[in-house]
Amino acid sequence: MVLSHPQIDPVIFHIGPLAVRWYGLMYLLGFLASYFIIRHLARRRGLDLSSDLLSDLLFYAVLGVILGGRLGYTLFYNFTYYLSHPLQIFAVWEGGMSFHGGLIGVVVASLVFCIRKKLPVLLLGDILTAAATIGLGLGRLGNFINGELWGRVTDSPLGMVFPGAGPELRHPSQLYEAFFEGPVLFLLLYLLHRRKVSEGLVFFTFFLGYGLIRFCIEFFRQPDAHLGFLWGGATMGQLLSIPMILIGLIGLFYCQYRGRRA
């Protein structure tokens, strides 16, 4: 039996000239879920985070995701094009966001927030990374609904025909990423929070975990057509995940060393 993409209309409904899209709704749901998860984990870890502080933190995080994600896509995935068409950088409604760029943006924004509000950087990083996994999973579901970022050709029973990708069966790699980057990674990080591990361990576990998951699933995902395969047959997603893996490993060794010295 051949599975076909459900071809859900990316637009949920229109309000006058404004189109409300599934992908945007996934972002909104991700931030709403993050609000409650951050509040819950802050209480569990003993971090005094008032409603006003939490609202300010999410504002910083939203700016970090949007600015970092867009600039990351510009630099990592289509630099030549945007160098020739600089005004298109601001055309975010046309799509084009990079997770790795968004991650850098959130880290920088959160660091600034912690310095201004005198909050513990690593502990807040632990809480934010756990909450971010929900948004990651929902974002991949948005990619699947849009019928974009499909997988490589396969003869697997899980193969699916995607509109615009030809008649071949392809891996629904968006669903692989949604599952492993979302609930699986969240469960791992949440269990670490329940154990009340040392500050920073959850944060660096996220870097290592996401980096490994993304690196492996890239073997099933079709690389961007304008980039193709890069050094050694790796994709851009794999190359950008390698620094995450290294940061995660170094950070975990640091946490272990600090724990022994304590």
N, C-alpha and C positions, 0 to 999 in steps of 0.2 A: 504493500500500500504506500502510495506516494503522499507525503505530507505537504500541504501547501500553506504558505503564509496566510493568516486570516485577513490581511489587507484591511485593517481597521483605519478609518479616516483619521489622520493625524490631528484634525481640528475637531474638538468636541462640539462647540457651538460658536456662534458669532454674536457679539454685542455691538450692533452697528458695524463700523469698519474694523472693530477689534476681534481678532480670532483667538479663542481660548484653545490652546493645544495640549495634547496629552503630555508632551515632553515638559512643558512649563508646569503642568499640574504635578508631575512627578517631583520636580524641584521644590515646589511649594510644600508638598506632603513630606518630603525629606527634611525640610527645615522645621516643619511643625513637629515631626517625630523627634528631631534632634532636641528641640526645646524641652520636651518632657523627659527624654533620656538624660540630658545634661543635668537637669534639676534633680532627678533621682540619684544619679551617680555622685553628684556633688554632696548630697546628704549622706550617702553611704560612705564616702571617703573623707567626710568631715571638712569639706571646703565651704566656707561661708560665702554663698553666692546669692545675693538678693535678686528679686524679680527685676529691678532696674538694671543691676549689673548684668544679668543674663540677657536682657533685651539689648543692651549695648554690645555685649559680646556677639550676639547673633548678627547685629548690624555690621560689625567688623568682619565677621565670617562671610556674610553675603558679599560684601565688597571684595574680600579676598578671593572668593570663588569666581566671581564674574570677571574681575580685572585680571587675576592670575590665569584663569582658564582661557580667556580670549588672547592675552598676550602670549601665553604658552603655545597655543595653537598657531599663532602668527609666526613665532620664532622656530618652533620645532617641526611644524608640518607643512607650512606654505610660505616660507620666508621670502622667496623670490617674487611670488605673486604680490604679496602685500608691500614689498619694497617698491614695486612699480605702481601699486594702487593703494597708497597709504590711507586714504579716506575710507576704504572698505574695511579697515580694522574696526571701525565703529559700527559696522552693519551686523550687529550680533543676531538680528532676526533672521539672517540668512544661514545661521548655523556655524559651527566651527568652534568647539571648546576642547581644551586639553585637560585631562585629569591631572597630569603631572604639573602643569602650569597652575591649575587651581589649587593643588596641594601646596605649592610654594607660596601662592598668594595667601592662603589661610594661615600657614605657619608664620609668615611675616606679620600679617594683621594681628594674629593672636599674641605674638611676641610683643608687639607695640602695646596691645591692650594690657598684657600682664605687667609691663614696665610702668605704664601710666597708673594702673590700679593697684600696683604692688601685690600681685598675686603670684603664687608658686607656678613657675613656667611648666615644669615637667608634670606636675599633678594635673594642671589644666589640660596639658597635651594628652594625658592618659584619657581624660573624660571626653575630650573633643573627638579623638580618633575612634573611640568606641561608638559614639553617636553618629559619626560620619558614615559608617558602614550601611546604615539604613538608606541614606540618600544615594549611596553608590549602587545598591541593589535596585532601587526604584529608577535611577537614571538609566540603567541597562534595560529595564523593562520599557522605558520610553524609547530607547533605540530600537527595540524589537517591534514596538507598535509602529514606529516610523518606517520600518523595513530597511534600516540602514546598518552599516557596520556588520554585515553578514559574514558567515564563516567560509572556509575553503571548501572546495568540491569534495564530496565523500560518497562512499557506498554504504555508509552506516544506516541502520534502520531509523536513526534519529534525523536523517537528512531531510531537508525541507527545500522547496522551491520558493525562491524569493522574487517578487516582482522587480524587474529591472536588472536582475542578476543572471538572466539566461535560463535555459531549461534544466540545468544541472541541479542535482541535489547538493545542498550545502549544509554545513554544520550551523545550527542556530546558536552561534557562539555568544550572542547577546544574553541568552538564557543561562548558558554556562557561567558567564561572568556575574549575572544577576544573583545566581544561587551562591557561588563561592565568595564573591566580594561582599555580598549582603548578609544573609542569615548565618552562613558558616563562619565567616570572619567575626561577625558580631558575637556569636555564641562563645567563640574562643576568648575574645577580649572581655566579655562580660564575666565569664568564669574567673578570669584573672582578677577582675575588680572584686568579685565576691571573696576571693582569698586575701584581699587587701595587701597586694604585693607592694614592693617598694616603688616610690615615685619614679616614673620614666619607663618602667618595664612594659607596661601596656602600650605606651607610645612607640617604643622601638619594636615591639612585637607586631604592631600594625604595619610598620615600614617593611619588616621582613616578610610578614604574611602576605600583604598585598603584592609586594614585589614578586614573590614566588608564584602566587596565583596568576598574576597578569602575565608573567614571563611564560608560564606553561600554557595558558589558554591562548596566547598569541600563536601557538603552533596550529590551532584550529581556526583562527580568524584570518580572513583575507586582508592582506596589507593594503594601505591606501594606494589607490591606482596611480597617483602622481608621484608616489615615493617608491613603491615596490619593496623588494628586498634590498637591504643595505649590507654593511660589512659582515662577511661570513655567512650571508643568508639570513641575518637577523632582521627583524622588523623594527621600526622606530619605537613601538611600544616596549619591545624587549630591551632595546638599548637604554631607554629612559628608566626601565625598572631595575637595571643593574645597580645604579647608585643607591636606590632605595634598599636593595638587599644588603649592600655593603654598610649603609648607615644603620640598618637594623641590627646587623651582626656586631658592629663596633659598639653600638649603644647598649646591647644586651651584655656584652663583655664588661662594659663600663659599670652597668648596674650591679653585675656580679662582684666586680672588684670593690665597688663602693660598699656593698653589703658585707663583704669580708672585713673591711677596714672599720666598719661601724661597731 
